[in-house]
Amino acid sequence: MIDQTGALDLDVEGEKTHVPHSTVMEARRSVMTTATGLAADTSASVELHIKDPAGTRTVSVQADGNITEEATSTPNEQQTPTTEAPISPIAPAPDTERTTTADTKPEPTPEPAPTVAPRASRRASTATPAVTHPATEPPAPKAAPVAVLEPETDTDTDTDTDATQAPEGVVEQAPMAASVEREQVAAVEVAPTRRTSMPSFVDRPDAAAPAQTGIRGLLNHFGFKLAPSGDELSQREDELVVSRHWAGPRTITVLNPKGGAGKTPTVICLSAVFARLGGSGVLAWDNNNSLGSLGWRTFDAGHEATVVDLLGKTDYFMTADARVGDLASYVHHQPADQYDVLRSDDRSGAKARHEVNGAEVHRLYAVAAKYYRLIVKDSGNTERGDNWEAMISHTDQVVIPVKSVDDAAEGASRILSALRAGDEHAQALADRAVVIVLGCTPAHGKAKLNKLADDFRPFVKAVATVPYDPSLVEGRIRFSAMLPATRRAWLRAAALIAEEL
């Protein structure tokens, strides 16, 4: 029931809901949207009993989107058309006009004609041009009904030409013309293929799922079928981009020579987003020769293996006898976030720390690229040496984290300059780089982050901002422990990176 103020009282199988709307028209549209979605989801017709200021009526919504009015008790029925304005905008675009015309006209005989004539025109035009010739002769209007009934998206040039030559009013002759058309098609009919003889049961357009979050998602739990909001659709698009797989492995390298600039949290969060949405196969590699902290801020797998232990087995893992399960003794799987960690040599005390050289980077990369689809590298605090050169040579995408302080921004500027001073590959990485501005204190709000982002935007491919989150400051990082706004920001950053991969 809809009152004069636009308030809607909806009863769906005993589930009663009150939803205020600004106008009666808006309430009608809401009702029809709900009914159309329910009919499509259940593949069954939905019957609506509507009472509003215009009167009481019953409307049937079919699973294919057709809408018909079955009865009415409106006093002014003789002056008011039965197909009201709220119904036509809700119905699917191509068939609405045809459906309402069928409802208002008493004779249903023209209805079968559209199901034959369009198909006949297409087959004839693909098999031989002879069928389209009569349309150019003044006495014969055979092609005219085909032109009128063809969908507007048809790209057949011959049909479009016939439509411009056909005289007005020939639609009235559709049954006779269709009969003649069928006789002509019979003479040029080609043998049907499996594709043309049977309909496809899977090649259907994807329909957006109803809203699952926010107020719309809450209302959908009470029987509504409300469409997702713009924000939810944007999130779904980012999730789709991040979840895609590529032909061959990809490597993301996180760079900033300034210590404490946010490289390790960036590696962890990006690895978690890509692994959660893309189905594992992600390795977070700590390529830091100066005691990297990736191992400290992630969970161990019950052993203490580091990159040094894997270096002793690289030849074995490149053989046909090696198994992916054997890597579990050398990397540390993160159960909740579904990625693996290759720790740097974090031994301290009397033991000498091993510094990985360029040749060893190549060996480790060969193993990683064989067993993982995505490698996310945490770099050290230098842009010199053969380790750096080897790391950059395997990089497909550079990510530069910048905390919202001036010294971290200066480090990002220096690393971009170092890349642009390198070879052609390094210069291309600088041009496609993605900068992530991280809020490092609660006092640094959107204005601070956006200002820093605007400073970098002219020099890189894209810039993302991530708000301050206490779970990123210290301790082990778990993606699920972050605030919803933080998780959404990391998803957006990952989508910007994935677009470049």
WOPECOR-V477568 format. One record per run of one state. SS is the DSSP state (H for helix, E for strand, C for the rest). FROM is the first residue (numbers start at 1). TO is the last residue. If there is no record, write none. Layout:
ss/from/to
SS/FROM/TO
SS/FROM/TO
This chain:
ss/from/to
C/1/1
E/2/2
C/3/7
E/8/12
C/13/14
E/15/19
C/20/23
H/24/42
C/43/45
E/46/52
C/53/54
E/55/61
C/62/66
E/67/72
C/73/84
H/85/90
C/91/92
H/93/104
C/105/108
H/109/127
C/128/129
H/130/136
C/137/141
H/142/149
C/150/156
H/157/165
C/166/169
H/170/188
C/189/193
H/194/197
C/198/213
H/214/220
C/221/229
H/230/243
C/244/249
E/250/254
C/255/262
H/263/278
C/279/281
E/282/287
C/288/306
H/307/311
C/312/313
H/314/317
C/318/323
H/324/329
C/330/331
E/332/333
C/334/339
E/340/342
C/343/357
H/358/371
C/372/373
E/374/379
C/380/384
H/385/393
C/394/396
E/397/403
C/404/405
H/406/420
C/421/423
H/424/431
C/432/433
E/434/438
C/439/445
H/446/457
C/458/461
E/462/466
C/467/469
H/470/472
C/473/478
H/479/481
C/482/483
H/484/500
C/501/501
